[in-house]
Amino acid sequence: MWKYIVKRLLLAVPTLAGVSVIIFGMMYLSPGGPVDVMLGPTAASQEMVESVRAELHLDEPLYIQYARWMGDVLRGDLGNSWTITQGTSVNELITNRLPLTTELAFLSLLLAIGIGIPAGIIGAVYQDELADHLTRIVALTGISIPNFWLGIMFIVVFAVEFQFEWAAGGWVSPLEDPVSNLQNLLLPTIALGTAVSATIARMMRSEMLDTLGANYITTARAMGVPRWRVILNDGVKNAFIPVLTVIGFALAGLMNGAVLTETVFNLPGVGKLLILAINRRDYRIVQGVILFIAFVYVFVNILVDVLYAYFDPRIRLGGE
Amino acid sequence: MSTESNDSAPAKRSQIQQFWHQFKHNHLSMAGGVIIAVVILLAVFAPVIAPYSPTTQFDTPEGKYHPVEPGTEIVLTNDGEVVERGTAYLGTDHLGRDLLSRIVFGLRTTLTIALSVVVMALVIGTVLGGLAGYFRDSWLDELIMRVMDVIFPFPSLILAIALLGAVGIGKTEYTTALFGTVTVPGLAKIVLVVTIVYIPRFARVMRGATVREVEEDYVDALRSIGISDINILMRDVMVNSIQPVVIQGTLYMGTAVLISAGLSFLGLGVQPPKPGLGVMLSNARGYIYSGEWWFATFPGLMIVFIILGFNLLGDGLRDALDPKYDSRGE
């Protein structure tokens, strides 16, 4: 098991290194470059340009700049903001906005699992019957509705038409006021969770079809093992596997969706920060947020894979 | 196909017939096909179908540039003379432009982006995946798939946003040594960025299909008579293993529409005044609270309609061509 975990962690190193090079290169490809962005469109004097370049170490060769940046990143320092809130540390900006995004993603995932997994199981158990067709059509429609549009429609109906105060977006910390915190997040959670639940239902259906048709289930049943024992002995443990796979896949959808949902409902989360930073060309924040997302994404996937391997020895031992 | 003997031709035909038979009986995928056909016709014949020009700003009783509700009479005056008169079936936008006409013309932008992305990513992904699969476990395979692995797992929209950060938003003029000043339109940037996001998806599916195809006896036979690897790969193996990639392409048309609309919605995609469905939603965001509900509702419904069409079609194609095919690729 440990061998497997170490192997997975080592495999993440080249991925993250590749991502960091792309993210670093981004700033230098960007039209105008960092100095133009910092000093604004007004014609700055040559001395000002030189001093800013020296301050940011832009006069050094690229590989030294990368090493310097990477050194800071490895020490956990993502640098300081350029334009939005000049001088504020990116770490602080992200940490301040992280609770909201985490809460939104977590609630949406709960909702998505709550709807998606039962729907997928129903589809698989009643394969090609009416219940299966209905869940498939609903799921397909769910996938086809952009979550940001669904969010706008929610606002149009609940905030504008019915004038519900809690429907208009905004966020308060759950520590201050847990009730209005949940009220505010209700619509964003549904908007984000719906599309993800449809994806989960579709995957769960195909995973369950595989599991139900697996040889060991048929064999166990043929050997006269009672149905309930098959389910208890093999089914329960094996049921975790499709669920884990599905959560791993849903994560990308949640992250994409969070950026859009936070923008629609004006929630000050990490996704909103990324869009703000892109529009204001604050590449230090963009780099920081993208790198942060990459880390979270890669490590959650490793966690999912490790749990997966724990439940399914074929994976753990397969590579040896 | 050059090496297919004539004996196998009837078998091929019956395969197509069998496919059509299966596809025809799948009502959902037929519905998807009809939706896509309608959408494409609307886009192609936009100038004929749209009641007005997408950029004409109509007058209202309240004055110029005032949005009106769906079904309202609109007029266009020039120096007090009425030039055009009609009904805005879906209302007008914040600049008094007919929403229905903008949606019909917006389809062109939206479909052009999605189609360019999928075609470009499919071609590049197929070549890369084919090479990797044919020369399996070689340094070339390692190189290609390692690069793909860095791009692939990343959440698609966030990757596209990051790449857009690099190329900048909207039209940009680059000064190059070779070609002088080169202007890159915002639309091309969106296509480029989303294509990069999709290449690994196609490459992975193609690699899997190629690896299976290379096991076939005819590949050994061709090698033994001295046909070069590149020839076998390009003329036979790729042609024979492209089927799952094409199905994947149909399914990705829907997500390409979704992601490009999302980028436009965030203000990073197509820039106004060009009509695009995502841009219309982005504009609509500023008018949600003032009661102009139709700004967002109708372009959004059209996006749902398109994506649903591609998803139904893609699902049906997959089922008809290979019932056991796994949607997640390899």
Interface residues (C-beta under 8 A of the other chain):
Chain A: P14 T15 G18 V19 I22 I23 G25 M26 M27 L29 S30 P31 G32 I137 L140 T141 I143 S144 I145 P146 F148 W149 I152 M153 I155 V156 A159 V160 E161 A168 R202 M203 S206 F249 L251 A252 G253 M255 N256 V259 L260 T263 V264 L274 I275 I278 N279 Y283 V286 I290 I293 A294 Y297 V298 N301
Chain B: L28 R146 V147 D149 V150 P153 F154 P155 S156 L157 I158 I161 A162 L163 L164 G165 A166 V167 G168 I169 T172 Y174 G254 L258 A261 G262 F265 L266 G267 L268 L281 A284 R285 I288 Y289 G291 W293 A296 T297 G300 I303 V304 I307 L308 N311 L312 D315 D326 S327 R328
